[in-house]
């Protein structure tokens, strides 16, 4: 009986080789090859990649193998919104043997996903489980079985061939510690996917359409780790300074704010208060008050701005904004080697810096005439008419500048706030 089973599987294995060759040949059609450059741009998800500069000789074999597997199974042709494998089946099925028809029908529904290794069979294969769907697979792959171990996370595409599965193309192996990060990204992106394309969209359609972004995210995370606070904010050294008009009145006002707690040990020259985020036990922000100034310090830009808003409301008329300062963690950690700064990234859908500048210019052209809560319902243009309004507006623009300066250092999209100051004549 075992010989019969092995013979049947052998036939499927042969059919798999023939079918793969036919799929590759089909993808060489001119109308399909004409879209391969744009497909690579989408798959790479890199706004700095310029299609006109794309040269296949610059793409290493490993990268191209990963891309081509996605191109065959998941990429939708622009002209008809069909995947290459779907079009192949529609056009070629009449000439396919029954065994190849059975294979191709299974392959059309395959998913590239992330799997947890449950068991390894040396020199034979492994038992894996999709971390998103829970679906188990028994995979025959002697090469990978020597390289993986239980609990490893594998990025792969198992395709059915007869009674078993094989890995299609290249697989990537990640340590178990990355599983929560992968799941967190997946949960956020799946919600966004359903928000954009409808609540009825399934997990499988998401993985088919957007699943390739998970691997891009994980690879970027591994190469460019970010340091986060326990609250999920990016870890920075952020501070704001205000000139103080009346020390005693300001000290009394600070003591009257319920969310602030005065730290023991202060002197007549320096008092220190702490602000604790609601529901947390750890100090999030400190406020130092001296004879002629108040300094706010935090490890989060978001928390810093929250406390700034609080103090500006409670100490109206007693303080005047002076400056903000934000330093990334990288700038004060001793490193043996400094990596070359990456080129600026762009927002999805924008192909170059000029397009980005145009979008941001258009946004801020509208922004100057939009009522803002921090300006008590006035627009930035209306706030120019009073001294207090101009001071508040200057504070907002300084905050914007710090945010964009911070983004620029990280290689993220940024805007030159000086252009906005020119529009408002606040240079």
Wavefront OBJ file of the C-alpha trace (Angstrom):
o trace
v 0.000 0.000 0.000
v 2.851 2.362 0.845
v 4.321 1.883 -2.636
v 0.962 2.843 -4.207
v 0.773 6.019 -2.103
v 4.369 6.931 -2.951
v 3.708 6.345 -6.646
v 0.646 8.594 -6.559
v 2.623 11.318 -4.802
v 5.433 10.892 -7.346
v 2.936 11.620 -10.137
v 1.793 14.769 -8.326
v 5.411 15.864 -7.828
v 6.095 15.470 -11.547
v 2.905 17.341 -12.408
v 3.982 20.141 -10.071
v 7.244 20.619 -11.971
v 5.483 20.719 -15.339
v 2.849 23.137 -14.030
v 5.403 25.531 -12.548
v 7.226 25.645 -15.876
v 3.979 26.407 -17.727
v 3.132 29.186 -15.248
v 6.541 30.802 -15.700
v 6.301 30.569 -19.488
v 2.824 32.137 -19.337
v 4.159 35.052 -17.265
v 6.625 35.854 -20.062
v 3.846 37.116 -22.292
v 4.608 40.713 -23.368
v 1.433 42.217 -21.849
v 2.322 40.653 -18.479
v 6.027 41.471 -18.579
v 5.090 45.086 -19.343
v 3.673 45.323 -15.815
v 6.526 43.694 -13.942
v 8.312 46.988 -13.164
v 5.224 48.583 -11.628
v 4.532 45.323 -9.777
v 8.018 45.386 -8.247
v 7.463 48.989 -7.158
v 4.221 47.966 -5.384
v 5.746 44.862 -3.788
v 8.852 46.667 -2.598
v 6.655 49.372 -1.061
v 9.560 51.810 -1.293
v 8.642 55.376 -2.369
v 12.325 56.094 -3.023
v 12.410 53.473 -5.773
v 12.181 55.144 -9.179
v 10.818 52.928 -11.939
v 12.862 54.602 -14.638
v 16.034 53.704 -12.706
v 14.961 50.090 -12.131
v 17.478 47.643 -13.581
v 16.947 43.916 -13.097
v 20.722 43.536 -12.793
v 20.548 45.568 -9.570
v 18.104 43.077 -7.974
v 19.798 40.152 -6.258
v 18.567 36.623 -6.950
v 17.052 36.142 -3.498
v 14.987 39.345 -3.705
v 13.800 38.537 -7.206
v 12.806 34.992 -6.193
v 10.671 36.368 -3.337
v 9.128 38.987 -5.618
v 8.414 36.622 -8.509
v 6.567 34.181 -6.252
v 4.252 37.039 -5.175
v 4.004 38.280 -8.782
v 2.701 34.905 -10.024
v 0.258 34.149 -7.209
v -0.925 37.478 -5.721
v -0.304 40.414 -8.077
v -3.435 41.661 -9.846
v -2.913 42.658 -13.476
v -3.885 46.293 -13.935
v -5.946 45.751 -17.065
v -8.367 43.174 -15.654
v -7.939 42.936 -11.868
v -7.095 39.245 -12.229
v -4.077 37.503 -10.800
v -1.657 35.880 -13.242
v -2.426 32.387 -11.965
v -6.187 33.036 -12.379
v -5.736 34.206 -15.949
v -3.520 31.213 -16.679
v -6.229 28.832 -15.454
v -8.950 30.541 -17.492
v -6.967 30.500 -20.705
v -5.053 27.230 -20.441
v -7.245 24.807 -18.477
v -8.683 23.141 -21.592
v -5.194 21.937 -22.502
v -4.177 20.832 -18.982
v -4.254 17.192 -17.821
v -6.704 16.487 -14.985
v -3.923 16.156 -12.422
v -2.617 19.655 -13.289
v -6.149 21.094 -13.192
v -6.533 19.777 -9.650
v -3.228 21.309 -8.637
v -3.896 24.715 -10.167
v -7.317 24.976 -8.485
v -5.623 24.472 -5.111
v -2.814 26.872 -5.943
v -5.200 29.697 -6.867
v -6.423 29.763 -3.263
v -3.024 29.528 -1.584
v -1.821 32.186 0.878
v 1.581 33.562 1.670
v 1.417 33.977 5.434
v 3.273 33.649 8.742
v 3.429 30.263 10.460
v 4.533 29.005 13.839
v 6.633 25.839 13.713
v 4.975 23.175 15.870
v 7.187 20.188 15.132
v 10.251 19.432 13.014
v 10.909 16.099 11.315
v 14.680 16.017 10.554
v 15.538 15.500 6.893
v 11.837 15.344 6.034
v 9.833 18.476 6.825
v 7.789 20.136 9.527
v 4.343 20.736 11.013
v 3.368 24.421 10.973
v 0.296 26.494 11.891
v -0.838 29.801 10.367
v -0.653 32.375 13.188
v -3.586 34.325 11.709
v -6.012 31.595 10.597
v -4.889 28.724 12.826
v -4.772 26.434 9.778
v -2.224 23.572 10.150
v 0.071 22.315 7.377
v 2.341 19.316 7.073
v 5.175 20.454 4.792
v 7.714 18.243 3.048
v 10.986 20.156 2.861
v 14.182 18.454 3.951
v 16.351 21.556 3.490
v 14.308 23.859 5.752
v 13.845 21.147 8.396
v 17.566 21.402 9.134
v 17.347 25.167 9.641
v 14.228 25.678 11.759
v 13.111 24.650 15.246
v 9.821 24.575 17.164
v 8.253 27.996 17.918
v 10.181 29.694 15.083
v 8.017 31.984 12.942
v 8.221 31.211 9.228
v 7.172 33.570 6.435
v 6.247 31.251 3.568
v 3.763 30.057 0.957
v 2.800 26.371 1.365
v 1.254 24.970 -1.823
v -0.645 21.710 -1.978
v 0.758 18.918 -4.122
v -1.162 15.691 -3.801
v -1.437 14.650 -0.167
v 1.195 17.038 1.145
v 2.472 20.619 0.866
v 5.723 22.161 -0.320
v 7.133 25.634 0.305
v 6.911 27.734 -2.837
v 9.882 30.011 -3.403
v 11.930 31.487 -0.561
v 11.042 31.176 3.127
v 12.179 33.523 5.903
v 12.625 32.457 9.519
v 12.097 34.844 12.452
v 12.599 34.319 16.215
v 9.486 33.629 18.351
v 9.866 37.039 20.041
v 8.662 38.743 16.841
v 5.260 37.032 16.905
v 3.534 39.757 19.050
v 4.932 42.483 16.765
v 3.655 40.659 13.666
v 0.224 40.144 15.244
v -0.020 43.777 16.330
v 0.756 45.040 12.819
v -1.663 42.519 11.279
v -4.527 43.529 13.597
v -4.064 47.234 12.843
v -3.741 46.765 9.088
v -6.661 44.332 8.826
v -8.924 46.923 10.489
v -7.690 49.559 8.041
v -8.255 47.171 5.123
v -11.880 46.545 6.141
v -12.435 50.245 6.732
v -11.249 50.965 3.198
v -12.818 48.054 1.308
v -15.816 47.110 3.457
v -16.561 45.271 6.691
v -17.359 42.048 4.817
v -13.758 41.652 3.667
v -12.210 38.474 5.034
v -8.877 37.655 6.565
v -7.990 35.664 3.435
v -8.696 38.578 1.069
v -6.570 40.842 3.251
v -3.640 38.407 3.170
v -4.018 38.041 -0.605
v -4.129 41.790 -1.240
v -2.054 43.347 1.543
v -0.261 40.435 3.170
v 3.067 41.273 1.515
v 3.189 44.482 3.576
v 3.626 42.467 6.782
v 7.010 41.167 5.690
v 8.082 44.644 4.550
v 7.171 45.980 7.984
v 8.981 43.224 9.883
v 12.140 43.526 7.782
v 12.140 47.283 8.323
v 11.608 46.788 12.064
v 14.518 44.361 12.281
v 16.829 46.670 10.321
v 15.670 49.932 11.948
v 14.516 49.256 15.523
v 12.551 52.002 17.261
v 12.638 52.644 20.999
v 9.190 52.919 22.599
v 7.979 53.927 26.034
v 5.715 51.568 28.044
v 2.794 53.646 26.749
v 3.750 53.007 23.115
v 5.181 56.481 22.398
v 8.519 56.894 20.651
v 11.239 57.466 23.229
v 12.802 60.922 22.922
v 14.127 63.688 25.114
v 11.585 66.506 24.730
v 11.402 69.804 26.597
v 9.691 73.199 26.470
v 10.735 76.440 28.123
v 8.521 79.402 29.124
v 9.461 82.799 30.493
v 7.851 83.422 33.886
v 6.253 86.764 34.790
v 5.310 86.154 38.446
v 6.924 83.268 40.321
v 4.648 83.220 43.385
v 1.390 83.392 41.439
v 2.605 80.700 39.010
v 3.685 78.433 41.906
v 0.273 78.851 43.516
v -1.434 78.035 40.206
v 0.653 74.877 39.737
v -0.224 73.692 43.246
v -3.889 74.142 42.353
v -3.750 71.746 39.364
v -5.102 68.379 40.578
v -3.190 66.304 38.036
v 0.172 67.695 39.225
v 2.048 66.537 42.304
v 4.827 68.565 43.925
v 7.971 66.532 44.504
v 9.490 66.820 47.958
v 12.865 68.446 48.465
v 12.320 71.652 46.498
v 14.027 74.926 47.400
v 13.054 78.594 47.205
v 14.934 78.782 43.900
v 13.577 75.574 42.327
v 10.359 73.589 42.722
v 9.596 70.388 40.767
v 6.176 68.937 39.917
v 5.287 65.640 38.247
v 2.419 64.836 35.897
v 1.305 61.221 35.836
v -0.665 59.905 32.879
v -4.153 58.843 33.869
v -4.270 55.159 34.730
v -0.463 54.941 35.029
v 1.814 54.885 38.054
v 5.026 56.133 36.489
v 5.923 59.799 36.134
v 5.402 60.875 32.527
v 6.357 64.581 32.630
v 8.213 66.844 35.062
v 7.737 70.603 35.459
v 10.505 72.708 36.988
v 9.680 76.248 38.131
v 12.494 78.720 38.816
v 12.563 82.448 39.455
v 12.177 83.489 35.843
v 11.232 80.374 33.876
v 9.310 77.118 33.739
v 10.750 74.043 32.024
v 8.665 71.013 31.006
v 10.520 67.759 30.306
v 9.205 64.437 28.962
v 10.244 61.291 27.110
v 7.344 61.676 24.645
v 6.474 64.498 22.233
v 2.771 63.704 22.583
v 2.856 63.896 26.395
v 4.917 67.071 26.300
v 2.286 68.822 24.180
v -0.501 67.634 26.481
v 1.147 69.243 29.499
v 1.975 72.375 27.493
v -1.707 72.793 26.679
v -2.591 72.248 30.347
v -0.146 74.876 31.621
v -1.032 77.410 28.938
v -4.681 77.169 30.026
v -4.029 77.284 33.776
v -1.243 79.883 33.731
v -2.716 82.303 31.173
v -0.996 85.677 31.492
v 1.763 84.304 33.724
v 3.987 82.579 31.157
v 5.306 83.330 27.676
v 6.416 80.568 25.353
v 10.151 80.523 24.605
v 11.273 77.341 22.822
v 10.894 73.584 22.344
v 13.656 71.032 22.042
v 13.402 67.400 20.876
v 16.244 64.914 20.686
v 15.947 61.376 19.374
v 17.308 58.508 21.432
v 19.936 57.875 18.741
v 21.432 61.332 19.322
v 22.478 60.624 22.901
v 23.223 56.869 22.842
v 26.883 56.057 22.339
v 27.185 54.055 19.103
v 30.361 52.645 17.587
v 29.086 53.112 14.061
v 26.644 55.672 12.704
v 24.592 54.432 9.768
v 24.122 56.654 6.750
v 20.771 58.413 6.973
v 18.178 56.907 4.640
v 16.588 59.105 1.977
v 13.307 60.686 2.958
v 10.313 58.380 2.690
v 7.063 59.537 1.134
v 3.434 58.920 1.874
v 1.874 55.924 0.058
v 0.781 56.836 -3.471
v 3.354 59.620 -3.907
v 6.297 58.889 -6.170
v 8.571 61.866 -5.583
v 9.317 64.833 -3.322
v 7.649 67.345 -5.665
v 4.321 65.511 -5.385
v 4.668 65.470 -1.595
v 5.401 69.206 -1.469
v 2.376 69.896 -3.644
v 0.063 67.888 -1.394
v 1.369 69.542 1.784
v 1.214 73.041 0.275
v -2.401 72.430 -0.686
v -3.227 71.126 2.801
v -1.712 74.116 4.598
v -3.305 76.566 2.150
v -6.628 75.314 3.531
v -5.342 75.001 7.107
v -4.735 78.727 7.560
v -8.485 79.335 7.157
v -9.728 76.488 9.359
v -10.949 77.197 12.932
v -8.668 75.612 15.541
v -9.651 74.606 19.061
v -6.340 75.843 20.436
v -7.097 79.262 18.949
v -10.526 79.256 20.648
v -12.343 78.624 17.382
v -10.451 81.228 15.355
v -8.556 80.434 12.174
v -4.774 80.990 12.054
v -5.373 83.964 9.753
v -7.890 85.501 12.194
v -5.528 84.930 15.140
v -3.051 87.361 13.578
v -5.238 90.314 14.559
v -4.386 90.186 18.291
v -1.125 89.963 20.218
v -2.358 86.966 22.227
v -3.503 85.250 19.054
v -0.122 85.746 17.403
v 1.684 84.359 20.466
v -0.563 81.290 20.495
v -0.136 80.835 16.740
v 3.643 81.126 17.057
v 3.530 78.406 19.708
v 1.537 76.119 17.368
v 3.941 76.738 14.487
v 6.940 76.048 16.722
v 5.368 72.737 17.710
v 4.734 71.884 14.056
v 8.339 72.726 13.229
v 9.608 70.433 15.983
v 7.365 67.605 14.827
v 8.542 67.929 11.215
v 12.185 68.337 12.253
v 11.797 65.126 14.220
v 10.193 63.394 11.217
v 12.971 64.608 8.910
v 15.645 63.075 11.146
v 13.808 59.739 10.998
v 13.637 59.886 7.199
v 9.857 60.355 7.270
v 7.715 62.863 5.279
v 8.152 66.432 6.515
v 7.071 69.985 5.723
v 9.007 73.239 5.792
v 7.027 75.313 8.303
v 8.909 78.426 7.203
v 6.664 78.430 4.104
v 3.631 78.502 6.386
v 5.091 81.427 8.359
v 5.559 83.291 5.074
v 1.917 82.705 4.150
v 0.897 84.181 7.504
v 3.616 86.883 7.470
v 5.031 85.633 10.758
v 8.677 85.380 9.671
l 1 2 3 4 5 6 7 8 9 10 11 12 13 14 15 16 17 18 19 20 21 22 23 24 25 26 27 28 29 30 31 32 33 34 35 36 37 38 39 40 41 42 43 44 45 46 47 48 49 50 51 52 53 54 55 56 57 58 59 60 61 62 63 64 65 66 67 68 69 70 71 72 73 74 75 76 77 78 79 80 81 82 83 84 85 86 87 88 89 90 91 92 93 94 95 96 97 98 99 100 101 102 103 104 105 106 107 108 109 110 111 112 113 114 115 116 117 118 119 120 121 122 123 124 125 126 127 128 129 130 131 132 133 134 135 136 137 138 139 140 141 142 143 144 145 146 147 148 149 150 151 152 153 154 155 156 157 158 159 160 161 162 163 164 165 166 167 168 169 170 171 172 173 174 175 176 177 178 179 180 181 182 183 184 185 186 187 188 189 190 191 192 193 194 195 196 197 198 199 200 201 202 203 204 205 206 207 208 209 210 211 212 213 214 215 216 217 218 219 220 221 222 223 224 225 226 227 228 229 230 231 232 233 234 235 236 237 238 239 240 241 242 243 244 245 246 247 248 249 250 251 252 253 254 255 256 257 258 259 260 261 262 263 264 265 266 267 268 269 270 271 272 273 274 275 276 277 278 279 280 281 282 283 284 285 286 287 288 289 290 291 292 293 294 295 296 297 298 299 300 301 302 303 304 305 306 307 308 309 310 311 312 313 314 315 316 317 318 319 320 321 322 323 324 325 326 327 328 329 330 331 332 333 334 335 336 337 338 339 340 341 342 343 344 345 346 347 348 349 350 351 352 353 354 355 356 357 358 359 360 361 362 363 364 365 366 367 368 369 370 371 372 373 374 375 376 377 378 379 380 381 382 383 384 385 386 387 388 389 390 391 392 393 394 395 396 397 398 399 400 401 402 403 404 405 406 407 408 409 410 411 412 413 414 415 416 417 418 419 420 421 422 423 424 425 426 427
